[in-house]
Amino acid sequence: MQKFDKLRGTAAPMDMINIDTDKIIPKNFLKTIKRTGLGKNLFAEMRYNEDGSEKEDFILNKPAYRKAEVLVAGDNFGCGSSREHAPWALLDFGIRCVISTSFADIFYNNCFKNGVLPIQVTPEQLAELMDDAEKGSNAVLEIDLENQTIGRPNGESIPFEIDQFRKHCMINGLDDIGLTLQKDDKIAAFEGKRKSGTPWA
């Protein structure tokens, strides 16, 4: 998993509540088990017309936000079905951080396992960050995971809370497999001992 320490990137405003995982990545794109290639289908139903052309008024189709790395979204982001393709699609598009007042639990957990940082803020803080994100090419936020702050364009910063174990995993790029491999020597020793003790197994 890609490490996450500091990120300075354009923030796209998506001032909608209850954005579910079917909106993030519609069900007809779930046939793949690859984590790549889903970015082009991110928010497909909101992003494209029926003929495949782009909807000009959709935020990620606007020139200033085509390379957004941060998404500032309304309450209850990632609700609905528990598809892991949702953070895959966000990450493949280039979005490495989502800021909201609340997240659906399964989506929230899936983000950490796939290198997307979900940050929960207060409604007042979200309103400020939404205003920042609406500044087009000047909508740049600085996410400092080590110090747990969001740097605003005006120089102010907003602190955020995060579970320290998840923070450790994000900074060191450790997903579930990476955590297991940290104990590779102990696993090998156990397997060697088990094999010598029960050679018939």
N, C-alpha and C positions, 0 to 999 in steps of 0.2 A: 504494500500500500504506500502511496506517495506521502512523504512526511508533510506535516503542516505546522509551521512555526509562525511566520509572518506573511501576510498577504496585503498587497496594496492594489486595489482594482476598482473598476467601475461598478457601481451598484445600480441595479435596475429596480424600479418601484413596481410592485404588483399589489395594488391596494384592493385586494379581494379577500374575503374570509372563506374558510372551508374549502380551500383548494385541495381536492382529493387526488389520490394517486392515479385515478383514471384520467384526470385532466393533465397530470404531469406526464404520463405516458399511457396513451389509450391501449385498451386490451388487445387490439389487433396487432400490436407490435411486441407481444410477449412470447412469441414462438422461439426467439433466440435465447441461448444460454450464455452468449458472449457479453462481456461488459462493455464492449466498444461498438460503435456504430449507431447507438440510440439517440445521440445528440440531435441529429437532424429531425427526429420525430418528437422531441421534447415539446410539450404543450401543443401537439399537432392540431387538435380540433380548434384551438383558439388562434393558432398561428397561420394556418393555411385555409384557403377557399377550397371548395369541392374539386375544382379543376387543378389543384396543386399549387396555384399561385399564392404568393404571400399576402396576408392581410396587412395593409400599410399601417393601420392604427394599433396593431399589436406591439407591445413594448419591445420585445426582443427583435422585431423586424425594423425598428427605427435605427438609423445609422449610429447614434451615440451609444446604443446598448447591444449592438451585435456581438461584442466581445466582453459582455458583462461577466464578472467573476463572483459577484455578490448579488443575492436576491433579497430584497426587503419586501416581506409579504404580510398579509393580514393574518388574523387569528386562526388557530386550528389548522395549520398547514400540514399536508400529508395525511389527512384523514382518509377513510375508506379502506379498500383492500390492502393486504400486507405485502404487496409486490416489491421485491428488492430492485426491480428494474427502474423504479422511480429515482433513487439516488444514482444509479448507473447512468441514466439519461442526463441528469443534472451535471454530473461530473464529465461526461463525454462532451457535453456542450461547452463546458469550461467553467461552470459555476461550482466553486469550492466552498462557499459559505451561504447559508440561508439564515436570515434574521426574522424572527416573528415573536409574537407574545406567547404563543403556545404551539406545540406540535403533537400530532398523534404519536402515541408511545412506540408503536412498531416502526413507523417511519423514522422517528428520532433515533432509535437503536440502530437501524439499518444504515443511517448516515454515518455514524461513527465507524461502522465496520467497513465502509467503502471510501473513506477519506473526504467526506463532506462534513464540514463543521456546522451544526445547527446551534444558533445562539438565541437564547430566550431573554427578552427585555420587557420592560413595563410598557403599558399603552402610551404613556407620555414620551418615553424614549423612542418608541416605534414611530410616533408622529414626527419627532425631530428627524429621525433617520429617513423617513419617507419623504420629507421635505428636501433633505440632502440629495436623495436619489433622483428627485425630479429635476435636478439641475443639469441634465444632459451630459455634455462632455466634462463638466466639472463635478459630476457625481462620483467622486472617488473617496472610498473609505479605506482605512488602514486597520486591518485586523491583527492584533498582537496576542496570540494565544498564550505565550509564556507569561505575559503580564496581565492577561485577561482584560484587554481594553479594545474599544472600537474608536479609532481616531476619525473625527469628523472634518469636513473641508474647512470649517472655521477655526480649527486648532483645538477645539474642545475634545474631550474623550469621555466615553461612556464605559463604565466597568461592567463586567458580566461574570456570572457564576458558572462553574462547570465542575463536574465530578473529576477528582484528581486522577483517578485511574484512567478514565477516558482521555483526559488531557495528556497523560504520559503516553498512551497508545498513539494518539494523533501526532504528537511531536516526534515520536520515534518511528512512525510509519508501521505500526504493528496491528495487523488484523488478527483474527482468531488463529490462522495458520502461523503467522509470525510469532505469536505468543507461545504456541506449542513448540516451535522450532528453537525457542530460547532454551528449552529443556532437552535439547537433542541428545546431549551427552548422558543425561540421566535415563532417558528413554532407551538409548542404546545399551547402557549398563544393565537395566532391568531386563531387556529382551535377551541379552547374552546370558544372564544368570538363569532366566526362566528356561532357555534352551538347553543349558547344561544340566539343569535339574530335572527337566522333563523332556529328554531327547525324542520321545515317541510322539510328542504333541505337535 
